[in-house]
């Protein structure tokens, strides 16, 4: 399978297999059922209808991400459905735009860290920047690399090279 670009992800619907539809229906129902305001519930009702039809259009990517993140991050998916179904929801999350973006972020950070291979590590610091946001600074004999880690992914925020 080839990686889709962010632009392609933003324009295309996410196809769901029957098992994903069933799992997603239950998770969407739990989120929608907890919302009392009809305007807040509306995107989840649209998402439920789209998922039942077999694909999630790009305009419903945000509510899909929220449902999957809540189910996976809270442990609900594993608790109610077991590890196999949790894994299926996790695979779905990483196929969806939000999860694919996190994977690209991690891959970019890995490429940056791979560039340090063979260098002597002189210092490594981790500092809290805000709730859920951490900065990792690596100083080598040839450069300084700074990464920021948050729930939105990993971002290279600084690179200094010794000359």
C-alpha angles and dihedrals in degrees: 000000000000123000114253119225119245089252092053090048091051092053102042134074120241111239117221128204119222094262091051090049092054095047093044092049091059093046094047090048091055093052095043091046091057092055117085098181109086091213091055091046095048098082090051092050088051089048091050091052092047093047091049087054091055105254140062115222120223094254089064095050093103097054089043090054091049092051094048094043092050093047095046101036095049094047091241093126093056095039096051103028106024132238097297094055091042087056090050091053090047091053089049091050091054091049090052119084096256094052093041088053091053090050091051090049092052092046092052091050090049091052090051092049092046088059087066093063112129094019122118113248108229101172140001123190134175120196133180111240101176136335105311094000122107133178120215116196122190120190117194133175088267109029150004119236123190123194128184116210121197139142086276091063139261120313131187102230100171142020124178122179125206112231 
